[in-house]
Amino acid sequence: MAGEYSKPPHNRDVGIPKKYSWQALTRKKGAELEVLYVELLRKLGNKKGMLGQIFTKAQNKIQDPAKLYRLIEMIAAFA
């Protein structure tokens, strides 16, 4: 959703660093994806405001990096 709001016609700064953007997630696979995703959840949970509230105590419940990649791939197909 944040990725969509950052594109035209909205062009909003949603406060998510490029390092943790949707595009960054879709470029990773395997252990690199899992590491980035866990880091993303932790860092965004520490942000102030609404973004921090959304990600507070967020956890990675998908322990298999291949399944996490497949889930991201499926979501990206609809974006």
CORNOR-V888814 format. One record per run of one state. SS is the DSSP state (@ for helix, = for strand, . for the rest). FROM is the first residue (numbers start at 1). TO is the last residue. If there is no record, write none. Layout:
# CORNOR-V888814
<<SS/FROM/TO> <SS/FROM/TO>>
This chain:
# CORNOR-V888814
<<./1/1> <@/2/5> <./6/17> <@/18/20> <./21/21> <@/22/26> <./27/29> <@/30/45> <./46/48> <@/49/55> <./56/64> <@/65/78> <./79/79>>
